[in-house]
Amino acid sequence: MSHRRIPKRNAVLAGAGAVGIAAAAILLPQANASQEGAGKQAGSPRQMSAASAAGLLQQLGEQLGDSYGGAYYDADRQQLVVNVAGNSDAAEADVEKAGAVARSVQNSLSALTSAMDSLRGEASVPGTAWAVDPRTNQVLVTADRTVTGERWDTVENAVRGLGDGVARIQKSKGEFKPFIEGGDAIFGGGSRCSLGFNVTAQDGRPGFLTAGHCGVAVEQWSEQQNGRPIATVQEAVFPGEGDFALVTYDDPNVQAPSAVDTGDGQIVEIKQAAEAAVGLQVFRMGSTTGLRDGQVTGLDATVNYPEGTVSGLIQTDVCAEPGDSGGALFTRDGNAIGLTSGGSGDCTSGGETFFQPVTTALDAVGAQIGSGGTGNGGADNGGTGEGGADNGGTGDSGGDNGGTGDSGGDNDGTGDSGGDNDGAGDGGAQDGAVGGGADDGSDATGGAVDEGGYGNGTG
């Protein structure tokens, strides 16, 4: 993502390299968006933003108990669809009374969660991942191209053993791996990673979140290749129950704005952290592939990387490539959703990308987005959330109007060309290249870096 640590003498965000045109257009306010619930009678499905749907779902999920079978946001209709298991007329009535769409399904969420627990014990093969897919009311198991022979048989047998209609398996063309190398980012020990969201640590120091596999690998990070360290890792988790790290700036007086620079002078102010919801439209910023958008496709995902198993991730159809690792996943209205972990595929053929939930990372390290604020992506325009505060508030944020859009962005050419004589820049082809190697051994990263400034965290 393209947060920058800004020197006090020049508090201006620099550009962040290539930006997908279609994705950038989707970020613009939609003046013709309809008001939520307009013309709807009580008890009938009402239109709402994805953020409002997330707030409503928190209430319904607890209310339905064992009948709850998961839910997703129908972006085309701007409606929340709630799965109801067990043919419970009372539960369906509760859903419809709340303004959501009730959908009768076979499996409860607790049954699907139990199925994932079984997979952890029987199918934790490197190159596999699984998450609940509420649209099909099944556990979707994905195996990458390295899962063949006996390993494939192991996974297939485990899926079959769960019973009919509980899980399904699909192949991925790529290979699951953390996106760590390449990009206009932060540097340490020969590695490159992306700065995530700027935060305030529990002791009041400014810092940022990044991917845990970066924090585990390197303790100190700088803005340039072989440059002076400017930040130190305080806590890192990977593999295990997440992929996140808290890094604090060595200068306690540094200005660390809570914003994403999406390029071409556009800034998205980050107001607070929010929970993801299946169907939520999200944007990812990374220096290798610029600004990309897509939807959340699964929650509480488990990924079996070669380095180990990571659980509790967000699964999406947003593309990413090496160099995007640690970059920010966010919404158009300024909610911080996730940190890029890894996945398969690329931005030409597509694939799956997994993200560490920001809310979980903040809770684990005791930090706050910007100068404070963690919410649950609540409602706007009379929705069901708790009304969010922008500055240091803890309420749920106001959502957008449920805008939708296909994955945007050109295939911005990038490459690790580097320069002559130890040039460390990530070269990039034409069409919005991200930086380029310098002949004098310095690192020329995309987006201007002011003298003394800290590089854009978008690698």
C-alpha positions as CSV (number, residue, x, y, z in Angstrom):
1,M,0.0,0.0,0.0
2,S,1.2,3.5,-0.5
3,H,1.3,5.0,3.0
4,R,4.3,7.1,3.5
5,R,6.1,8.1,6.6
6,I,6.2,11.9,6.0
7,P,9.1,14.1,7.1
8,K,7.7,16.9,9.3
9,R,8.9,19.6,6.9
10,N,6.9,18.1,4.0
11,A,3.6,16.4,4.9
12,V,2.6,15.5,1.3
13,L,1.9,12.0,0.1
14,A,3.9,11.0,-2.9
15,G,2.5,9.1,-5.9
16,A,2.5,5.3,-5.7
17,G,3.1,4.1,-9.2
18,A,0.8,2.4,-11.6
19,V,-3.0,2.5,-10.9
20,G,-5.6,0.4,-12.7
21,I,-7.9,2.8,-14.6
22,A,-11.1,0.8,-14.0
23,A,-10.4,0.3,-10.3
24,A,-9.6,4.0,-9.9
25,A,-12.9,4.9,-11.6
26,I,-14.8,2.7,-9.2
27,L,-13.3,4.6,-6.2
28,L,-14.9,7.9,-7.3
29,P,-18.1,8.8,-5.5
30,Q,-21.3,7.5,-7.1
31,A,-23.7,10.4,-7.3
32,N,-26.6,8.4,-8.5
33,A,-26.5,5.7,-5.8
34,S,-29.9,5.1,-4.3
35,Q,-30.7,5.6,-0.6
36,E,-30.8,2.4,1.4
37,G,-34.3,0.9,1.9
38,A,-36.0,3.5,-0.3
39,G,-39.5,2.3,-1.2
40,K,-39.2,-0.9,0.8
41,Q,-41.9,-2.0,3.3
42,A,-41.0,-3.5,6.7
43,G,-40.3,-7.2,6.4
44,S,-39.4,-7.1,2.7
45,P,-35.8,-7.3,1.5
46,R,-34.3,-3.8,1.5
47,Q,-31.3,-2.4,-0.2
48,M,-28.2,-1.7,1.9
49,S,-24.5,-1.1,1.5
50,A,-22.1,-3.9,2.2
51,A,-21.0,-2.1,5.4
52,S,-24.6,-2.0,6.6
53,A,-25.0,-5.6,5.8
54,A,-22.0,-6.5,7.9
55,G,-23.6,-4.6,10.9
56,L,-26.9,-6.3,10.4
57,L,-25.3,-9.7,10.1
58,Q,-23.6,-9.4,13.5
59,Q,-27.1,-9.1,15.0
60,L,-28.7,-11.9,13.0
61,G,-25.9,-14.4,13.3
62,E,-26.2,-14.4,17.1
63,Q,-30.0,-14.4,17.0
64,L,-30.3,-17.4,14.7
65,G,-28.0,-19.7,16.7
66,D,-27.7,-23.2,15.3
67,S,-30.0,-22.3,12.3
68,Y,-27.4,-19.8,10.9
69,G,-25.8,-21.1,7.8
70,G,-23.6,-18.2,6.8
71,A,-24.4,-15.2,4.7
72,Y,-23.2,-13.1,1.8
73,Y,-23.8,-9.7,0.2
74,D,-25.5,-9.7,-3.2
75,A,-23.8,-6.6,-4.7
76,D,-26.0,-6.6,-7.8
77,R,-29.2,-6.3,-5.8
78,Q,-27.6,-4.6,-2.8
79,Q,-29.2,-7.1,-0.4
80,L,-27.9,-9.3,2.4
81,V,-28.6,-13.0,1.8
82,V,-28.7,-15.1,5.0
83,N,-28.6,-18.9,4.9
84,V,-31.0,-20.7,7.2
85,A,-30.4,-24.4,8.0
86,G,-32.9,-26.9,9.4
87,N,-36.0,-25.7,7.7
88,S,-36.7,-23.2,10.5
89,D,-39.7,-21.1,9.6
90,A,-39.2,-18.9,12.7
91,A,-35.5,-18.2,11.8
92,E,-36.5,-17.4,8.2
93,A,-39.2,-15.0,9.5
94,D,-36.6,-13.3,11.7
95,V,-34.3,-12.8,8.7
96,E,-37.0,-11.3,6.6
97,K,-38.3,-9.1,9.4
98,A,-34.8,-7.6,9.6
99,G,-34.9,-6.7,5.9
100,A,-32.6,-9.5,4.6
101,V,-33.2,-12.3,2.2
102,A,-33.8,-15.7,3.8
103,R,-32.4,-18.7,2.0
104,S,-33.0,-22.3,3.0
105,V,-29.8,-24.5,3.0
106,Q,-28.5,-27.9,4.0
107,N,-25.5,-27.0,6.2
108,S,-25.3,-24.8,9.3
109,L,-22.2,-22.7,9.8
110,S,-21.3,-24.7,12.8
111,A,-21.4,-27.9,10.7
112,L,-19.2,-26.2,8.0
113,T,-16.8,-25.0,10.7
114,S,-16.6,-28.6,12.1
115,A,-15.8,-29.8,8.5
116,M,-12.9,-27.4,8.3
117,D,-11.6,-28.7,11.6
118,S,-11.6,-32.2,10.1
119,L,-9.7,-30.9,7.1
120,R,-7.0,-29.4,9.3
121,G,-6.4,-32.9,10.8
122,E,-6.6,-34.9,7.6
123,A,-5.7,-32.6,4.7
124,S,-3.1,-30.1,5.8
125,V,-1.1,-30.6,2.7
126,P,1.2,-27.7,1.5
127,G,-0.5,-26.0,-1.4
128,T,-4.0,-26.3,-0.2
129,A,-6.5,-23.8,1.3
130,W,-10.1,-23.9,2.4
131,A,-12.8,-21.5,3.5
132,V,-16.6,-21.4,3.8
133,D,-18.3,-20.4,0.6
134,P,-21.8,-19.1,1.7
135,R,-23.0,-18.8,-1.9
136,T,-22.8,-22.6,-2.3
137,N,-23.2,-23.4,1.4
138,Q,-20.1,-25.6,1.3
139,V,-16.5,-25.6,2.3
140,L,-14.5,-24.7,-0.8
141,V,-11.1,-26.6,-0.9
142,T,-8.5,-25.3,-3.3
143,A,-5.4,-27.2,-4.3
144,D,-2.6,-25.5,-6.2
145,R,-0.6,-27.0,-9.0
146,T,1.9,-28.6,-6.6
147,V,-0.8,-30.9,-5.1
148,T,-0.5,-34.1,-7.2
149,G,-0.3,-37.9,-6.9
150,E,-0.7,-39.1,-3.3
151,R,-1.1,-35.6,-2.0
152,W,-4.1,-35.0,-4.2
153,D,-5.6,-38.4,-3.2
154,T,-5.2,-37.4,0.4
155,V,-7.1,-34.2,0.0
156,E,-9.8,-35.7,-2.3
157,N,-10.4,-38.5,0.2
158,A,-10.7,-36.0,3.1
159,V,-13.3,-34.0,1.2
160,R,-15.2,-37.1,0.2
161,G,-15.2,-38.3,3.8
162,L,-17.1,-35.1,4.9
163,G,-20.2,-36.4,3.2
164,D,-22.4,-35.2,0.3
165,G,-22.9,-31.5,-0.2
166,V,-20.5,-30.4,2.6
167,A,-17.3,-29.6,0.7
168,R,-16.0,-29.5,-2.9
169,I,-12.5,-29.3,-4.3
170,Q,-11.1,-27.2,-7.1
171,K,-7.6,-26.9,-8.7
172,S,-5.7,-23.6,-8.9
173,K,-3.3,-22.9,-11.8
174,G,-0.8,-21.1,-9.6
175,E,1.1,-21.9,-6.4
176,F,0.2,-20.7,-2.9
177,K,3.1,-18.6,-1.6
178,P,3.6,-15.4,0.4
179,F,4.1,-12.4,-1.9
180,I,7.3,-11.1,-0.4
181,E,9.9,-10.1,-3.1
182,G,10.0,-7.2,-5.4
183,G,8.2,-3.9,-5.3
184,D,8.4,-0.3,-4.1
185,A,8.4,-0.9,-0.4
186,I,10.3,-1.2,2.8
187,F,13.6,-3.0,2.8
188,G,15.5,-5.2,5.3
189,G,18.1,-7.9,5.1
190,G,17.8,-8.3,1.3
191,S,14.0,-8.6,1.5
192,R,11.3,-6.3,0.3
193,C,7.8,-6.0,1.8
194,S,5.0,-3.5,1.8
195,L,4.1,-1.1,4.6
196,G,0.5,-1.7,5.5
197,F,-1.6,0.7,7.5
198,N,0.0,3.3,9.7
199,V,-1.1,2.8,13.3
200,T,-0.6,4.0,16.9
201,A,1.0,1.3,19.1
202,Q,-0.3,0.6,22.6
203,D,2.4,2.8,24.2
204,G,1.5,5.7,21.9
205,R,4.4,5.3,19.4
206,P,3.7,5.7,15.7
207,G,4.1,2.5,13.7
208,F,2.6,0.4,10.9
209,L,1.3,-3.1,10.2
210,T,2.8,-5.3,7.6
211,A,2.8,-9.0,6.7
212,G,3.9,-11.3,9.5
213,H,6.2,-13.3,7.2
214,C,8.1,-10.0,6.6
215,G,8.4,-9.3,10.4
216,V,9.6,-12.9,11.1
217,A,12.3,-12.7,8.5
218,V,13.7,-9.2,9.3
219,E,13.8,-7.2,12.5
220,Q,14.7,-3.7,11.1
221,W,13.4,-2.0,8.0
222,S,14.5,1.0,6.0
223,E,13.1,3.1,3.2
224,Q,15.9,2.2,0.8
225,Q,17.9,-0.8,-0.2
226,N,20.8,-1.0,2.3
227,G,19.6,2.2,3.8
228,R,19.5,3.4,7.4
229,P,16.9,1.5,9.5
230,I,13.9,3.6,10.3
231,A,11.6,1.1,12.0
232,T,11.9,-2.0,14.2
233,V,9.6,-5.0,14.5
234,Q,7.9,-5.3,17.9
235,E,5.7,-8.4,17.3
236,A,5.2,-10.8,14.3
237,V,3.0,-13.8,13.8
238,F,3.7,-16.3,10.9
239,P,2.8,-19.1,10.4
240,G,0.0,-19.9,12.8
241,E,-3.0,-17.9,13.7
242,G,-2.4,-15.1,11.3
243,D,0.2,-13.3,9.1
244,F,0.8,-9.8,10.6
245,A,3.5,-7.8,12.2
246,L,3.7,-4.5,14.2
247,V,6.6,-2.3,13.3
248,T,7.2,1.0,15.2
249,Y,9.1,3.9,13.8
250,D,12.4,4.6,15.5
251,D,11.6,8.4,15.5
252,P,8.7,8.8,18.0
253,N,7.9,12.2,16.5
254,V,7.4,11.0,12.9
255,Q,4.2,12.0,11.2
256,A,2.4,8.9,10.0
257,P,-0.9,9.8,8.1
258,S,-3.7,7.4,8.0
259,A,-4.3,7.4,4.2
260,V,-3.8,5.4,1.0
261,D,-2.3,7.1,-2.0
262,T,-3.9,5.4,-4.9
263,G,-1.9,7.4,-7.5
264,D,-2.6,10.3,-9.8
265,G,-3.1,12.5,-6.8
266,Q,-6.0,10.5,-5.4
267,I,-6.0,9.9,-1.7
268,V,-8.3,7.6,0.3
269,E,-8.4,8.6,4.0
270,I,-8.4,5.5,6.2
271,K,-10.9,6.2,9.1
272,Q,-10.9,2.9,10.9
273,A,-10.6,-0.9,10.8
274,A,-13.7,-3.0,9.8
275,E,-14.6,-6.6,9.4
276,A,-14.8,-8.2,6.0
277,A,-18.0,-9.7,4.6
278,V,-18.5,-12.1,1.7
279,G,-19.5,-10.1,-1.3
280,L,-17.9,-6.9,0.0
281,Q,-16.2,-4.9,-2.7
282,V,-12.6,-4.2,-1.8
283,F,-9.5,-2.5,-3.2
284,R,-5.9,-3.5,-2.9
285,M,-3.0,-1.2,-3.5
286,G,0.4,-2.6,-4.4
287,S,3.4,-1.3,-6.2
288,T,3.8,-4.3,-8.5
289,T,0.3,-4.3,-9.9
290,G,-1.1,-0.9,-8.7
291,L,-4.7,-0.5,-7.7
292,R,-6.9,-3.6,-8.1
293,D,-10.4,-4.4,-7.0
294,G,-12.6,-7.4,-6.5
295,Q,-14.8,-9.1,-3.8
296,V,-14.4,-11.0,-0.6
297,T,-15.2,-14.7,-1.4
298,G,-14.5,-16.4,1.9
299,L,-13.8,-15.8,5.6
300,D,-11.8,-17.7,8.3
301,A,-9.7,-19.2,5.5
302,T,-6.9,-21.7,6.2
303,V,-3.9,-21.7,3.8
304,N,-1.2,-24.3,3.9
305,Y,1.9,-22.4,2.6
306,P,5.2,-24.3,2.2
307,E,6.4,-22.4,5.2
308,G,3.5,-23.6,7.4
309,T,-0.2,-23.3,7.9
310,V,-1.9,-19.9,8.5
311,S,-5.5,-19.6,9.6
312,G,-8.1,-16.9,10.0
313,L,-7.5,-15.2,6.7
314,I,-9.8,-13.4,4.2
315,Q,-10.1,-15.0,0.8
316,T,-10.7,-12.8,-2.2
317,D,-10.7,-12.8,-6.0
318,V,-8.5,-9.7,-6.1
319,C,-5.3,-10.4,-8.0
320,A,-1.8,-9.9,-6.6
321,E,1.8,-10.6,-7.5
322,P,5.1,-10.8,-5.8
323,G,5.9,-7.3,-4.5
324,D,2.3,-6.7,-3.3
325,S,2.9,-8.6,0.0
326,G,1.8,-6.6,3.0
327,G,-0.2,-4.1,1.0
328,A,-3.5,-2.8,2.2
329,L,-7.0,-4.1,1.5
330,F,-9.5,-1.4,2.0
331,T,-13.0,-0.1,1.0
332,R,-13.9,3.0,-1.0
333,D,-15.3,4.7,2.1
334,G,-12.0,4.4,4.0
335,N,-12.3,1.2,6.1
336,A,-9.1,-0.8,6.6
337,I,-9.9,-4.5,5.9
338,G,-6.7,-6.5,5.4
339,L,-3.0,-7.0,4.8
340,T,-1.8,-8.9,1.7
341,S,-0.6,-12.3,2.8
342,G,-0.2,-14.5,-0.3
343,G,-2.0,-16.6,-2.8
344,S,-1.7,-18.0,-6.3
345,G,-2.0,-16.6,-9.8
346,D,-1.3,-13.2,-11.1
347,C,-3.1,-10.1,-12.5
348,T,-3.1,-11.6,-16.0
349,S,-4.7,-15.0,-15.4
350,G,-6.3,-14.2,-12.0
351,G,-6.2,-16.4,-9.0
352,E,-6.9,-16.3,-5.2
353,T,-5.3,-13.9,-2.8
354,F,-5.5,-14.1,1.0
355,F,-5.4,-11.3,3.5
356,Q,-4.8,-11.0,7.2
357,P,-7.8,-9.3,8.8
358,V,-6.8,-5.9,10.2
359,T,-9.2,-6.1,13.1
360,T,-7.5,-9.3,14.3
361,A,-4.0,-7.9,13.9
362,L,-4.9,-4.7,15.8
363,D,-6.5,-6.7,18.7
364,A,-3.4,-9.0,18.9
365,V,-0.9,-6.2,19.1
366,G,-3.0,-3.6,21.0
367,A,-2.7,-0.9,18.2
368,Q,-5.1,1.5,16.6
369,I,-5.5,2.6,13.0
370,G,-4.0,6.1,12.6
371,S,-4.6,8.0,15.9
372,G,-7.3,5.5,16.9
373,G,-10.5,3.8,15.8
374,T,-11.6,0.2,15.2
375,G,-15.1,-0.5,14.0
376,N,-17.2,-3.2,12.5
377,G,-18.2,-1.5,9.3
378,G,-21.6,-0.5,10.4
379,A,-24.4,1.1,8.6
380,D,-24.9,4.4,6.9
381,N,-28.1,6.2,5.8
382,G,-30.2,4.8,8.6
383,G,-28.7,1.3,8.4
384,T,-28.3,-1.0,11.3
385,G,-24.8,-0.2,12.5
386,E,-23.9,2.0,15.4
387,G,-22.9,5.0,13.5
388,G,-19.1,5.5,13.1
389,A,-16.9,8.2,14.3
390,D,-14.1,9.3,12.0
391,N,-11.5,10.6,14.5
392,G,-10.4,8.1,17.0
393,G,-13.9,6.7,17.4
394,T,-14.8,3.1,18.2
395,G,-18.2,3.0,16.5
396,D,-19.0,1.3,13.3
397,S,-18.2,3.2,10.2
398,G,-20.7,4.4,7.7
399,G,-20.7,2.2,4.6
400,D,-20.9,3.2,1.0
401,N,-23.8,2.6,-1.2
402,G,-23.0,-0.9,-2.2
403,G,-21.2,0.0,-5.4
404,T,-20.1,-2.9,-7.5
405,G,-17.5,-3.3,-10.2
406,D,-15.5,-5.9,-12.0
407,S,-11.9,-6.3,-11.2
408,G,-10.3,-3.2,-12.7
409,G,-6.9,-2.2,-13.7
410,D,-4.6,-2.6,-16.7
411,N,-1.9,-5.1,-16.7
412,D,0.6,-2.6,-15.7
413,G,4.0,-3.7,-16.8
414,T,6.4,-4.3,-14.0
415,G,9.6,-6.3,-13.7
416,D,12.6,-6.8,-11.5
417,S,15.0,-5.3,-14.1
418,G,17.1,-3.5,-11.5
419,G,19.9,-1.2,-12.6
420,D,23.5,-1.6,-13.6
421,N,26.2,-1.5,-10.9
422,D,24.1,-2.8,-8.0
423,G,21.0,-0.8,-8.9
424,A,18.3,-2.0,-6.5
425,G,15.1,-0.6,-8.1
426,D,12.3,-2.8,-9.2
427,G,12.3,-1.9,-12.8
428,G,8.9,-2.0,-14.4
429,A,8.0,-2.1,-18.0
430,Q,6.1,0.6,-19.7
431,D,2.5,1.5,-18.9
432,G,3.0,2.8,-15.4
433,A,6.2,1.1,-14.4
434,V,7.1,1.1,-10.7
435,G,10.5,2.6,-10.3
436,G,13.7,1.5,-12.0
437,G,17.2,0.5,-10.9
438,A,19.7,3.3,-10.6
439,D,23.2,3.1,-11.9
440,D,24.7,4.6,-8.8
441,G,23.4,1.7,-6.6
442,S,20.6,3.7,-5.1
443,D,17.0,2.5,-5.1
444,A,14.8,4.4,-7.5
445,T,11.3,3.4,-6.4
446,G,8.1,4.4,-8.1
447,G,6.4,7.6,-6.8
448,A,8.6,10.5,-5.8
449,V,10.2,10.2,-2.4
450,D,11.0,13.5,-0.8
451,E,14.4,14.0,0.7
452,G,14.5,12.4,4.1
453,G,11.0,10.9,3.4
454,Y,10.1,7.3,4.0
455,G,9.2,5.2,0.9
456,N,5.8,4.3,-0.1
457,G,4.7,1.0,1.6
458,T,3.3,-0.7,-1.5
459,G,5.7,-3.5,-2.3
